[in-house]
Amino acid sequence: MIYKRSSALFAEAQKVIPGGVNSPVRAFKAVGGDPIFVTRAQGAYLYDADGNRLIDYINSWGPMILGHAYAPVVEAVVETAKKGTSFGMPTEIETKIAELAVSMVPNIDKIRFVNSGTEACMSAVRLARGYTKREKIIKFAGCYHGHSDSFLIQAGSGAVTFGTPNSPGVTAGTAKDTLLAKYNDIEDVKHLVQANEGEVACVIIEPVAGNMGCIPPKPGFLEGLREICDANDILLVFDEVMTGFRLAKGGAQELLNVNADIVTFGKVIGGGLPVGAFAARNEIMDYLAPIGPVYQAGTLSGNPLAMAAGLTMLQELNDNAPIFESLAKKTKYLHDGMHKVLKENNVVHTINRIGSMISVHFHQDKVIDFETAANGNNNTFKKFFHSLLDQGIYIAPSAFETWFLTDALTYHDLDETISAIAKAAKIL
Ligand code: PMP
């Protein structure tokens, strides 16, 4: 495929935007080449500035679970926009989406809406600190919770792709309050909690890690965290920005049957508009201003367009529960097909999958944490990525990312993808 126009647009963008992109993972730095400039998208397909059609396995990094430009969501946004785009005052739709979200997700009574996953996680940690009156937090190497200061310590996703898991600009004072544990290693968490007795406010985790590729929790790991937190009055925060309303109606809490104390959301909950949220039981949420002492705010929080998109998306998912099974079936089909053709071509690989999240690493060890994720052969990944791109298949431009399937994908699209993977395998 030809990407001439995209390259020209990228050259222009770089003159006025740092690196030509407004979020680093969009650049192709890890895989080489110029990023694709998209002009429109429909269902499972992206259409780029050169007129190419690509099958999309990123789906805006997760939100487009029902496909791009999903008609009911588009209609809701257009109709709402005609009545005004922001008021900075309460609207009824905020209560409607809150009621629906609370009814779909286990163990939460109240939810507050913000504008991004970063804001949601940042606010959740402040709330946990205010509620417990403790300062330290535990996070896991390779997990990404947005770009706020406390989280850019051994972060995953773009932070590690671009070699800055610990970003300059984060002060030593902030960094010292973030304790780092190994994903899927309960003993490591126990030691940290013992060594910092009475000082840890919360453990924050992606219940299924999606920012070092896809890494599901080992059986018993999340249950172990729950026990440690209960025994030490520590709040357990599930970052469900990726998994919320994707793995099940009630997200990872429902699918894996472990309850968190605070849950954060992003991506699917906004139907493609800028939305994040955090939620918990009454006694924790009522610690927030204006009724409690922990301050958190936002001019555009609960924005009517964002709420209209989010409410419509959640209604569609709530009314159509088999969607999650359908997505999981499609993802398994892709897994089986990809494994078969890579094996036939003697390409060493490991595929991780849960629900509609899947990723491939090019080595033979099990990928269970950041260390094993980082062992992958990046040269092989680069060749794989570019071969797929040349064949019109768009996957994330980094091995530290998860693929997100959309239900708009047909089995024909999946077969086309598996054939492209077979072709790619021949040159790996
Ligand atoms: N948490 C997780 C698990 C994420 O994957 C992301 C973004 N990929 C974030 C938080 C941050 O969300 P946002 O990019 O909307 O700030």
Boltz pocket constraint, residues with backbone or C-beta under 6 A from the ligand:
constraints:
  - pocket:
      binder: B
      contacts: [[A, 61], [A, 115], [A, 116], [A, 117], [A, 118], [A, 119], [A, 121], [A, 144], [A, 145], [A, 146], [A, 147], [A, 157], [A, 206], [A, 210], [A, 211], [A, 239], [A, 240], [A, 241], [A, 242], [A, 266], [A, 267], [A, 275], [A, 276]]
      max_distance: 6.0
